[in-house]
Amino acid sequence: QARAGAALAGLGAKVRARVRVQPLDLASVASVRALVAWAGSEVRQLDALVNAAAVWPRQRRTSVDGFDLTFAVNHVAHHALTVGLLPALRRARAGRVVTVSSGLHARGRLAWDDLMQTAGGYNGTRAYEQSKLANVMFALALARRAGRSITSNAIHPGVVRTELTRDYPEIFRDTPARSLSTARAAAGCIARLVLDASVARTTGAYFDRDRAVAPSKQASVVADQDRLWQVTDDLLARVGT
Protein backbone atom coordinates (compact mmCIF):
# COMPACT_ATOMS: atom_id res chain seq x y z
CA GLN A 1 0.00 0.00 0.00
CA ALA A 2 2.78 2.44 0.95
CA ARG A 3 4.79 1.36 -2.10
CA ALA A 4 1.82 1.93 -4.39
CA GLY A 5 1.18 5.34 -2.83
CA ALA A 6 4.80 6.35 -3.39
CA ALA A 7 4.67 5.10 -6.97
CA LEU A 8 1.50 7.06 -7.59
CA ALA A 9 3.08 10.22 -6.18
CA GLY A 10 6.12 9.75 -8.41
CA LEU A 11 3.97 9.17 -11.44
CA GLY A 12 1.91 12.25 -10.62
CA ALA A 13 5.04 14.40 -10.48
CA LYS A 14 6.11 13.19 -13.91
CA VAL A 15 2.82 13.76 -15.69
CA ARG A 16 1.48 16.81 -13.85
CA ALA A 17 2.51 19.13 -16.66
CA ARG A 18 0.56 16.98 -19.14
CA VAL A 19 -2.67 16.73 -17.16
CA ARG A 20 -5.79 17.92 -18.92
CA VAL A 21 -8.84 18.74 -16.88
CA GLN A 22 -12.13 18.09 -18.63
CA PRO A 23 -15.52 19.02 -17.14
CA LEU A 24 -17.67 16.08 -16.12
CA ASP A 25 -21.04 16.03 -14.34
CA LEU A 26 -21.85 12.46 -13.37
CA ALA A 27 -25.46 13.47 -12.72
CA SER A 28 -25.84 14.12 -16.45
CA VAL A 29 -25.66 11.43 -19.13
CA ALA A 30 -25.05 14.15 -21.71
CA SER A 31 -21.97 15.29 -19.79
CA VAL A 32 -20.63 11.72 -19.65
CA ARG A 33 -21.21 11.31 -23.37
CA ALA A 34 -19.45 14.60 -24.06
CA LEU A 35 -16.37 13.42 -22.16
CA VAL A 36 -16.41 10.10 -24.00
CA ALA A 37 -16.63 11.97 -27.32
CA TRP A 38 -13.70 14.19 -26.31
CA ALA A 39 -11.66 11.15 -25.31
CA GLY A 40 -12.44 9.50 -28.62
CA SER A 41 -10.59 12.25 -30.46
CA GLU A 42 -7.97 13.23 -27.87
CA VAL A 43 -7.01 10.08 -26.00
CA ARG A 44 -5.34 7.39 -28.05
CA GLN A 45 -4.97 4.92 -25.21
CA LEU A 46 -6.07 4.77 -21.61
CA ASP A 47 -4.02 2.69 -19.20
CA ALA A 48 -6.35 2.91 -16.21
CA LEU A 49 -9.76 4.14 -15.18
CA VAL A 50 -10.80 4.57 -11.55
CA ASN A 51 -14.53 4.92 -10.91
CA ALA A 52 -14.52 6.53 -7.48
CA ALA A 53 -17.18 9.25 -7.37
CA ALA A 54 -20.14 8.77 -5.04
CA VAL A 55 -22.98 10.65 -3.39
CA TRP A 56 -25.15 9.68 -0.41
CA PRO A 57 -28.00 12.16 -0.03
CA ARG A 58 -30.41 11.66 2.82
CA GLN A 59 -33.48 12.82 0.91
CA ARG A 60 -34.51 11.74 -2.56
CA ARG A 61 -32.95 13.88 -5.26
CA THR A 62 -32.99 13.34 -9.00
CA SER A 63 -30.36 13.68 -11.67
CA VAL A 64 -30.70 15.89 -14.75
CA ASP A 65 -32.19 12.87 -16.51
CA GLY A 66 -34.77 12.15 -13.81
CA PHE A 67 -32.98 9.18 -12.24
CA ASP A 68 -32.49 8.76 -8.52
CA LEU A 69 -29.32 10.79 -7.92
CA THR A 70 -27.56 8.07 -5.92
CA PHE A 71 -28.14 5.40 -8.54
CA ALA A 72 -27.36 7.81 -11.38
CA VAL A 73 -24.02 9.07 -10.05
CA ASN A 74 -22.78 5.97 -8.24
CA HIS A 75 -23.66 3.44 -10.92
CA VAL A 76 -25.26 4.58 -14.18
CA ALA A 77 -22.66 7.25 -14.95
CA HIS A 78 -19.75 4.92 -14.21
CA HIS A 79 -21.27 2.25 -16.43
CA ALA A 80 -21.70 4.71 -19.30
CA LEU A 81 -18.24 6.22 -18.84
CA THR A 82 -16.44 2.88 -18.68
CA VAL A 83 -18.22 1.35 -21.65
CA GLY A 84 -17.60 4.52 -23.65
CA LEU A 85 -13.88 4.44 -22.84
CA LEU A 86 -13.38 0.74 -23.61
CA PRO A 87 -11.83 1.43 -27.05
CA ALA A 88 -9.10 3.56 -25.45
CA LEU A 89 -8.58 0.99 -22.69
CA ARG A 90 -8.23 -1.78 -25.29
CA ARG A 91 -5.51 0.17 -27.07
CA ALA A 92 -3.38 0.02 -23.93
CA ARG A 93 -1.19 -3.04 -23.51
CA ALA A 94 -2.97 -3.86 -20.28
CA GLY A 95 -5.83 -1.56 -19.32
CA ARG A 96 -7.10 -1.61 -15.75
CA VAL A 97 -10.52 -0.57 -14.47
CA VAL A 98 -11.02 -0.15 -10.72
CA THR A 99 -14.52 0.52 -9.39
CA VAL A 100 -14.74 1.79 -5.82
CA SER A 101 -17.55 0.13 -3.90
CA SER A 102 -18.14 -0.37 -0.18
CA GLY A 103 -18.50 -3.11 2.38
CA LEU A 104 -22.10 -1.92 2.55
CA HIS A 105 -22.70 -3.63 -0.80
CA ALA A 106 -23.29 -6.81 1.23
CA ARG A 107 -26.41 -5.22 2.72
CA GLY A 108 -27.67 -4.02 -0.65
CA ARG A 109 -30.61 -5.39 -2.59
CA LEU A 110 -31.50 -4.48 -6.14
CA ALA A 111 -35.11 -3.33 -6.24
CA TRP A 112 -35.64 -4.50 -9.82
CA ASP A 113 -39.18 -3.10 -9.98
CA ASP A 114 -38.24 0.21 -8.37
CA LEU A 115 -34.52 0.95 -8.80
CA MET A 116 -35.22 4.69 -8.47
CA GLN A 117 -37.16 4.25 -5.20
CA THR A 118 -40.21 6.16 -6.33
CA ALA A 119 -42.69 3.93 -4.48
CA GLY A 120 -43.17 4.45 -0.77
CA GLY A 121 -40.81 6.39 1.44
CA TYR A 122 -37.28 7.13 0.27
CA ASN A 123 -34.44 5.58 2.25
CA GLY A 124 -31.06 7.18 1.51
CA THR A 125 -29.06 4.38 3.11
CA ARG A 126 -30.94 1.71 1.18
CA ALA A 127 -30.34 3.62 -2.05
CA TYR A 128 -26.63 3.90 -1.29
CA GLU A 129 -26.30 0.20 -0.43
CA GLN A 130 -28.10 -0.68 -3.67
CA SER A 131 -25.70 1.49 -5.68
CA LYS A 132 -22.66 -0.07 -4.02
CA LEU A 133 -23.98 -3.56 -4.81
CA ALA A 134 -24.41 -2.40 -8.40
CA ASN A 135 -20.77 -1.26 -8.42
CA VAL A 136 -19.50 -4.74 -7.54
CA MET A 137 -21.85 -6.44 -9.99
CA PHE A 138 -20.75 -4.07 -12.75
CA ALA A 139 -17.06 -4.71 -12.06
CA LEU A 140 -17.54 -8.47 -12.16
CA ALA A 141 -19.66 -8.32 -15.32
CA LEU A 142 -17.09 -6.09 -17.01
CA ALA A 143 -14.34 -8.60 -16.20
CA ARG A 144 -16.27 -11.18 -18.25
CA ARG A 145 -17.02 -8.81 -21.11
CA ALA A 146 -14.02 -6.53 -21.56
CA GLY A 147 -11.57 -8.96 -23.17
CA ARG A 148 -8.20 -10.32 -22.13
CA SER A 149 -6.30 -7.04 -22.32
CA ILE A 150 -8.44 -5.33 -19.65
CA THR A 151 -8.78 -6.18 -15.98
CA SER A 152 -11.76 -5.09 -13.91
CA ASN A 153 -11.91 -5.21 -10.12
CA ALA A 154 -13.97 -3.66 -7.34
CA ILE A 155 -12.62 -2.42 -4.02
CA HIS A 156 -13.80 -1.38 -0.58
CA PRO A 157 -11.01 1.04 0.43
CA GLY A 158 -12.07 1.14 4.07
CA VAL A 159 -14.37 3.48 5.94
CA VAL A 160 -12.76 6.74 4.90
CA ARG A 161 -12.92 10.08 6.66
CA THR A 162 -14.76 12.17 4.05
CA GLU A 163 -17.84 14.39 3.74
CA LEU A 164 -19.89 11.65 2.07
CA THR A 165 -22.44 11.50 4.90
CA ARG A 166 -22.65 15.25 5.49
CA ASP A 167 -26.44 15.19 4.94
CA TYR A 168 -26.93 12.93 7.95
CA PRO A 169 -27.21 13.82 11.65
CA GLU A 170 -23.95 14.07 13.55
CA ILE A 171 -24.79 11.06 15.70
CA PHE A 172 -25.02 8.97 12.52
CA ARG A 173 -21.58 10.17 11.48
CA ASP A 174 -20.01 9.66 14.90
CA THR A 175 -17.76 6.76 13.88
CA PRO A 176 -14.77 6.24 16.20
CA ALA A 177 -11.72 7.91 14.66
CA ARG A 178 -9.62 4.79 15.13
CA SER A 179 -11.87 2.87 12.74
CA LEU A 180 -11.62 5.46 9.95
CA SER A 181 -9.08 5.39 7.16
CA THR A 182 -7.48 8.54 5.81
CA ALA A 183 -8.04 9.52 2.21
CA ARG A 184 -4.32 8.93 1.64
CA ALA A 185 -4.52 5.35 2.92
CA ALA A 186 -7.60 4.65 0.81
CA ALA A 187 -5.89 6.11 -2.25
CA GLY A 188 -2.92 3.82 -1.62
CA CYS A 189 -5.19 0.76 -1.72
CA ILE A 190 -6.77 1.94 -4.96
CA ALA A 191 -3.40 2.86 -6.47
CA ARG A 192 -2.14 -0.65 -5.81
CA LEU A 193 -4.83 -2.06 -8.10
CA VAL A 194 -3.85 0.48 -10.74
CA LEU A 195 -0.06 0.16 -10.53
CA ASP A 196 1.13 -2.96 -8.73
CA ALA A 197 2.53 -5.74 -10.90
CA SER A 198 1.35 -8.37 -8.42
CA VAL A 199 -2.28 -7.76 -9.42
CA ALA A 200 -1.65 -7.02 -13.10
CA ARG A 201 -3.53 -10.14 -14.18
CA THR A 202 -6.12 -10.19 -11.42
CA THR A 203 -9.61 -9.58 -12.75
CA GLY A 204 -13.16 -10.13 -11.58
CA ALA A 205 -12.12 -9.75 -7.94
CA TYR A 206 -13.41 -7.80 -4.99
CA PHE A 207 -10.85 -6.30 -2.61
CA ASP A 208 -11.30 -5.25 0.99
CA ARG A 209 -8.50 -2.70 1.09
CA ASP A 210 -5.42 -4.66 -0.05
CA ARG A 211 -6.85 -8.17 0.24
CA ALA A 212 -9.03 -10.05 -2.25
CA VAL A 213 -12.10 -11.44 -0.52
CA ALA A 214 -15.38 -12.97 -1.63
CA PRO A 215 -18.07 -10.40 -2.49
CA SER A 216 -21.63 -10.87 -1.28
CA LYS A 217 -23.69 -13.73 -2.68
CA GLN A 218 -26.02 -11.22 -4.33
CA ALA A 219 -23.12 -9.61 -6.20
CA SER A 220 -21.86 -12.99 -7.45
CA VAL A 221 -24.96 -14.10 -9.34
CA VAL A 222 -23.96 -13.94 -13.00
CA ALA A 223 -27.54 -13.80 -14.27
CA ASP A 224 -28.22 -10.77 -12.07
CA GLN A 225 -24.99 -9.09 -13.22
CA ASP A 226 -26.13 -9.48 -16.81
CA ARG A 227 -29.63 -8.32 -15.97
CA LEU A 228 -28.25 -5.17 -14.33
CA TRP A 229 -26.06 -4.51 -17.36
CA GLN A 230 -29.07 -4.72 -19.68
CA VAL A 231 -31.28 -2.62 -17.40
CA THR A 232 -28.59 0.06 -17.25
CA ASP A 233 -28.18 0.03 -21.03
CA ASP A 234 -31.95 0.44 -21.32
CA LEU A 235 -31.92 3.40 -18.92
CA LEU A 236 -29.18 5.06 -20.95
CA ALA A 237 -31.04 4.41 -24.20
CA ARG A 238 -33.98 6.38 -22.78
CA VAL A 239 -31.81 9.49 -22.52
CA GLY A 240 -31.70 11.32 -25.84
CA THR A 241 -28.37 11.99 -27.48
Secondary structure, 3 states (H helix, E strand, C coil): CHHHHHHHHHHHHHHHHHCCCCCCCCCCHHHHHHHHHHHHHHCCCCCEEEECCCCCCCCCCECCCCCEHHHHHHHHHHHHHHHHHHHHHHCCCCEEEEEECCHHHHHCCCCCCCCCCCCCCCCHHHHHHHHHHHHHHHHHHHHHHCCCCEEEEEEECCCECCCCCCCCCCCCCCCCHHHCECHHHHHHHHHHHHHCHHHCCCCCEEEECCEEECCCCHHHCHHHHHHHHHHHHHHHHCCCC
